[in-house]
Amino acid sequence: MAEVPVAFPNDEASAEGIAAGLRSAGIAARIDRGLHGSWQVPAQGQMTVFVNARDSARAHKLLGTTRREEGAPGPFLRLAVAFLIGAAVLGFVAIVVTLVSR
């Protein structure tokens, strides 16, 4: 069964509290600790509480949250990606020209 994110707490204690509340309501909840789980980054912004897709509407209602809409990236993000690709290509060309001119 597919899992759906229903909460994005900032710390592990909040995530555990949210998951416990969902479990007490009969909804199976799982906490994904992201990169914090491997001690690579601090916990803030890394916690996500997941539930089964069939229970997501009830979980959102219990938590008072709404489903995150996934939309197309905005124009700024597209411009940033295009800039980064252009910079990578320019760097690669500069390396090739340097190596060929030796």
C-alpha positions in Angstrom: 0.0 0.0 0.0 1.3 3.5 -0.8 2.2 5.8 2.0 1.2 9.5 2.1 2.9 12.2 4.1 0.5 13.9 6.5 2.8 15.9 8.8 6.2 17.6 8.7 7.2 18.4 12.3 10.5 20.1 13.1 11.8 17.7 15.8 11.6 14.1 16.7 9.5 14.6 19.9 6.8 16.3 17.9 6.9 13.6 15.2 6.6 10.9 17.9 3.6 12.8 19.5 1.8 13.1 16.1 2.4 9.4 15.3 1.2 8.3 18.7 -2.0 10.4 18.3 -2.6 8.8 14.9 -1.9 5.3 16.3 -4.3 5.8 19.2 -7.0 6.7 16.6 -6.3 3.4 14.8 -4.2 4.8 12.0 -0.8 3.1 11.4 1.8 5.9 11.3 5.5 5.8 10.4 8.1 8.4 11.0 10.8 9.0 8.3 13.8 10.7 9.9 15.4 11.7 6.5 19.1 12.4 6.7 18.8 12.9 10.5 18.3 9.2 10.8 21.9 8.7 9.7 23.2 11.6 11.8 24.2 13.7 8.8 22.1 16.8 9.5 20.1 18.2 12.4 16.5 17.0 12.9 14.9 20.3 11.9 13.1 20.0 8.6 13.9 16.3 8.2 10.9 14.6 9.9 7.9 13.3 8.0 5.0 11.4 9.3 3.5 8.9 6.8 0.2 7.0 6.9 -1.4 4.5 4.5 -3.0 6.2 1.5 -6.4 4.8 2.4 -6.2 6.5 5.9 -4.8 9.8 4.7 -8.1 11.7 4.7 -8.9 10.7 8.3 -5.4 11.5 9.4 -5.5 15.0 7.8 -8.9 15.5 9.5 -7.5 14.5 12.9 -4.4 16.6 12.5 -6.1 19.6 11.0 -3.8 19.6 8.1 -4.4 19.6 4.3 -2.8 17.6 1.6 0.3 19.1 0.0 -0.4 19.8 -3.6 2.5 18.9 -5.9 2.7 21.4 -8.7 5.0 22.2 -11.5 8.2 24.1 -10.5 7.9 27.9 -10.6 9.8 30.1 -13.1 12.5 30.9 -10.6 13.4 27.3 -10.0 13.4 26.6 -13.8 15.7 29.6 -14.3 18.0 28.4 -11.5 18.3 24.9 -12.9 19.0 26.3 -16.4 21.7 28.5 -14.9 23.3 25.6 -13.1 23.3 23.4 -16.2 24.8 26.3 -18.2 27.5 26.8 -15.6 28.3 23.1 -15.7 28.5 23.0 -19.5 30.7 26.2 -19.5 33.0 24.6 -16.9 33.3 21.4 -18.9 34.1 23.4 -22.0 36.8 25.4 -20.2 38.4 22.2 -19.0 38.4 20.7 -22.5 39.9 23.8 -24.0 42.6 24.0 -21.3 43.5 20.3 -21.9 43.5 20.7 -25.7 45.7 23.8 -25.7 48.5 22.2 -23.7 
